Amino acid sequence: MTITSEAPTRQAVPEFLELEITGKCQLTCPSLCYAKAGPTEEHGSMTADDWKRLISEAAEIGVKKVQFIGGEPTMHPDFAALVHRALALGLHVQVYSNLYRVKLAHWELFEHPRVSLATSYYSDVAEEHERVTGRKGSHAATRANIVQAISRGIPLQVGIVETLEGQRTSEAREELLSLGVRTVHTDRVRSVGRGEVHDPTVDDLCGRCADGRAAVMTDGTITPCVLGRFLGTGNAKTDGLAAVFGGQQWADTAASIPRRDTSVACTPNDSGDCDPANTEACDPAY
């Protein structure tokens, strides 16, 4: 992998903003979860009003799309209200859900023309999938809801992360394609969260973090992406998005991330958003 000798300027205000609204999740993913989410985790110190103000500011400064993530974002008590706020402001929305449990009201929300779904799937064999998620029954539930999303015509992309020796990654991909999923990406575990095997560094990133994208954690901390959570650059709650993205710390952090050769395609064609946890081309830049 080569690095451009002189990195091009990154846009200050991202068009794509990941909102990690909760650390709570039905699954534990003991060797994988970058957020260390689980059933006993909390929603964080950002209140519903904080998130609503942030979404409004995001629309004002030029953000085009927000992704609700977690944890499991649908477990946040104000999840639907936050999605409605984003849609009312003209934003596009993606919900990154484990699709373990989906309420009828949420299916109706997902059918909005500016909403898409993303999820993770690990194997065509239930036992192997559930070794990754740490939750018995998660394979059947997620698979059934993938089928449901497709039958409802909801745009869906699925990521497969290789975390087990001999994992049936290719078989899982073929199964998803046969079910009608049009966008399937594979990746390896990153050294972040429960997947950490060494202290995370910028060399572990795909080279696109902070390039038209950013993430906000449950306490308001702004980072270049959810996998670059160790690179805090300010706080949306106390500082505001505009001040952070217009500040020197954001510029310096963005400049510190090695860029990949621009001839290497990292961005999924269907969404226009770099998704390093679920994109084959997004290997670390070094």
C-alpha positions in Angstrom: 0.0 0.0 0.0 1.4 3.4 -0.9 0.9 6.8 0.7 0.6 10.0 -1.3 3.6 12.2 -0.6 1.5 15.2 -0.2 -2.0 14.6 1.2 -4.8 16.7 -0.4 -6.7 19.1 1.8 -9.6 17.5 3.6 -12.9 19.4 3.8 -13.4 20.9 7.3 -17.1 20.2 7.6 -18.0 16.6 7.0 -21.0 15.7 4.9 -21.4 12.4 6.8 -21.7 12.2 10.6 -21.9 9.1 12.7 -23.9 9.5 15.9 -23.1 6.9 18.5 -26.2 7.5 20.6 -25.9 4.6 23.0 -23.5 1.9 24.3 -26.4 -0.4 25.1 -26.7 -3.5 22.9 -28.4 -7.0 23.2 -25.1 -8.6 22.0 -21.7 -8.6 23.5 -19.4 -9.5 20.6 -16.6 -10.5 23.0 -13.7 -10.3 20.6 -15.0 -7.7 18.1 -17.0 -4.7 19.3 -15.1 -1.4 18.7 -17.5 0.4 21.1 -17.3 -2.3 23.9 -21.1 -2.2 23.8 -23.4 -4.6 25.7 -26.6 -5.1 27.7 -25.2 -3.4 30.9 -23.9 -0.3 29.1 -25.6 3.1 29.2 -26.8 5.7 26.8 -24.1 8.2 27.8 -24.3 11.8 29.0 -25.7 13.3 25.8 -29.4 13.9 26.5 -32.1 13.7 23.8 -32.2 17.5 23.7 -28.4 17.5 23.2 -28.7 15.2 20.3 -31.6 17.2 18.8 -29.5 20.4 19.0 -26.6 18.6 17.5 -28.6 17.3 14.6 -30.0 20.8 13.9 -26.5 22.3 14.0 -25.3 19.5 11.7 -27.9 20.4 9.1 -27.1 24.1 9.4 -23.4 23.7 8.8 -23.7 21.4 5.7 -23.9 17.8 6.9 -25.9 15.8 4.4 -26.3 12.4 6.1 -26.2 11.0 9.6 -25.8 7.5 10.7 -27.3 6.3 14.0 -25.1 3.7 15.6 -24.3 2.3 19.0 -24.4 -0.1 20.7 -27.7 -0.8 19.2 -29.2 2.6 18.3 -32.8 1.4 18.4 -32.5 0.7 22.1 -32.2 4.4 22.8 -35.6 5.6 24.2 -35.5 8.6 21.9 -34.3 6.8 18.8 -37.4 7.4 16.6 -37.6 11.0 17.7 -34.0 11.6 16.7 -34.5 10.0 13.3 -37.6 12.1 12.7 -35.6 15.2 13.6 -33.0 14.4 11.1 -35.5 13.7 8.4 -37.5 16.9 9.1 -34.3 18.8 8.5 -33.8 17.2 5.1 -30.9 14.9 6.1 -30.4 11.4 4.8 -30.3 8.8 7.5 -28.6 5.4 7.9 -29.4 3.2 10.8 -26.6 0.7 11.7 -28.5 -2.0 13.6 -27.7 -5.5 14.6 -31.2 -6.4 13.4 -31.7 -8.7 16.4 -35.0 -7.2 17.4 -37.0 -4.8 15.2 -40.2 -3.1 16.4 -43.1 -2.7 13.8 -42.9 1.0 14.3 -39.2 1.0 13.4 -39.9 -1.0 10.2 -42.3 1.7 9.2 -39.6 4.3 9.9 -37.0 2.4 7.9 -39.3 2.5 4.9 -38.9 6.3 4.6 -37.3 7.1 1.2 -34.3 8.9 2.9 -33.6 6.0 5.3 -31.3 3.1 4.7 -30.1 0.2 6.9 -26.7 -1.4 7.6 -26.0 -4.5 9.7 -23.3 -7.1 10.4 -23.5 -10.8 9.7 -20.7 -13.3 10.4 -21.5 -16.8 9.1 -24.1 -18.9 7.3 -23.8 -21.3 10.3 -25.7 -20.2 13.4 -23.1 -21.6 15.9 -20.3 -19.7 14.3 -22.3 -16.4 14.0 -23.3 -16.7 17.7 -19.7 -17.2 18.8 -19.0 -13.8 17.4 -22.1 -12.1 18.8 -22.1 -13.8 22.2 -25.9 -14.3 21.9 -27.7 -17.5 21.2 -30.5 -17.0 18.7 -28.9 -14.0 17.2 -28.2 -15.7 13.8 -31.8 -16.7 13.1 -33.1 -13.3 14.3 -30.7 -11.2 12.2 -31.1 -13.4 9.1 -34.9 -13.2 9.4 -34.8 -9.4 9.6 -32.4 -9.2 6.7 -35.0 -11.0 4.7 -37.7 -8.7 6.0 -35.7 -5.6 5.1 -35.2 -6.9 1.5 -38.9 -7.8 1.2 -39.8 -4.3 2.3 -37.5 -2.7 -0.3 -35.3 -1.0 2.3 -31.8 -0.2 1.1 -29.5 -2.5 3.1 -25.7 -3.0 3.2 -24.1 -5.8 5.2 -20.6 -6.1 6.6 -18.8 -9.4 7.5 -15.9 -9.0 9.8 -13.5 -12.0 10.0 -12.7 -12.7 13.6 -12.5 -16.5 13.9 -10.0 -19.0 12.5 -11.5 -20.5 9.4 -14.6 -18.4 9.6 -17.1 -19.1 6.8 -16.9 -15.6 5.4 -17.2 -16.5 1.7 -20.2 -18.8 2.4 -21.9 -16.0 4.4 -21.3 -13.6 1.6 -22.8 -16.0 -1.0 -25.8 -16.6 1.3 -26.4 -12.9 1.7 -26.2 -12.3 -2.1 -28.7 -15.2 -2.6 -31.1 -13.6 -0.2 -31.1 -10.5 -2.3 -28.6 -8.3 -0.4 -26.9 -6.1 -3.1 -24.0 -4.7 -1.0 -21.8 -7.0 1.0 -18.4 -6.0 2.3 -15.8 -8.0 4.3 -13.1 -6.8 6.6 -10.8 -8.0 9.4 -11.0 -7.0 13.1 -9.4 -3.6 13.9 -7.3 -3.0 17.0 -10.1 -0.9 18.6 -12.3 -1.7 21.5 -12.6 -5.4 22.2 -10.7 -6.1 19.1 -7.6 -4.3 20.5 -4.4 -6.3 20.3 -2.2 -3.2 20.7 -2.7 0.4 21.5 -4.6 1.8 18.5 -2.7 4.2 16.2 -3.5 6.1 13.1 -1.8 3.4 11.1 -4.7 1.1 11.9 -7.1 3.4 10.1 -8.2 3.2 6.5 -6.8 6.6 5.6 -10.3 8.2 5.0 -11.2 9.1 8.6 -11.9 12.9 8.9 -12.2 13.0 5.1 -15.8 14.1 4.7 -16.9 12.2 7.8 -16.7 12.4 11.6 -18.3 10.7 14.6 -19.9 11.9 17.8 -19.6 9.6 20.9 -22.2 9.2 23.6 -20.5 11.9 25.7 -20.3 14.4 22.9 -16.7 13.8 22.0 -16.0 14.3 18.3 -13.6 11.9 16.5 -12.6 11.3 12.9 -14.7 8.2 12.8 -16.0 5.5 15.1 -12.8 3.5 14.6 -10.7 6.6 15.3 -12.4 7.1 18.7 -8.9 7.4 20.3 -8.5 10.7 18.5 -10.7 13.1 20.3 -10.8 16.6 18.8 -13.3 18.5 20.9 -16.8 18.1 22.2 -20.1 18.8 20.4 -22.0 19.4 23.6 -19.6 22.0 25.1 -17.9 23.4 22.0 -20.4 22.8 19.1 -19.8 21.2 15.8 -18.9 24.4 13.9 -16.2 25.4 16.4 -14.6 21.9 16.4 -14.6 21.5 12.7 -13.2 25.0 12.2 -10.5 24.6 14.9 -6.8 23.8 14.6 -7.1 20.5 16.6 -9.5 19.0 14.0 -7.2 20.1 11.2 -4.1 18.7 13.0 -5.8 15.4 13.7 -7.0 15.1 10.1 -3.5 15.8 8.9 -2.1 13.1 11.2 -4.0 10.3 9.5 -2.0 8.7 6.7 -3.7 8.9 3.3 -3.9 6.0 1.0 -3.1 6.3 -2.7 -6.1 8.0 -4.3 -6.2 5.4 -7.0 -7.4 2.8 -4.4 -11.1 2.8 -4.0 -12.2 2.7 -0.4 -15.6 4.2 -0.5 -18.7 1.9 -1.1 -20.3 2.7 -4.4 -23.8 2.6 -3.0 -23.6 5.1 -0.3 -20.7 7.5 -1.0 -19.5 7.0 2.6 -16.3 5.4 3.7 -17.2 2.5 6.0 -13.9 1.0 7.1 -15.4 -1.7 9.3 -17.3 -3.1 6.3 -15.3 -2.2 3.2 -12.9 -4.6 1.6 -10.5 -1.9 0.2 -10.2 0.0 3.5 -7.0 -1.7 4.8 -4.7 0.4 7.0 -2.8 2.9 4.9 0.6 1.4 6.1 
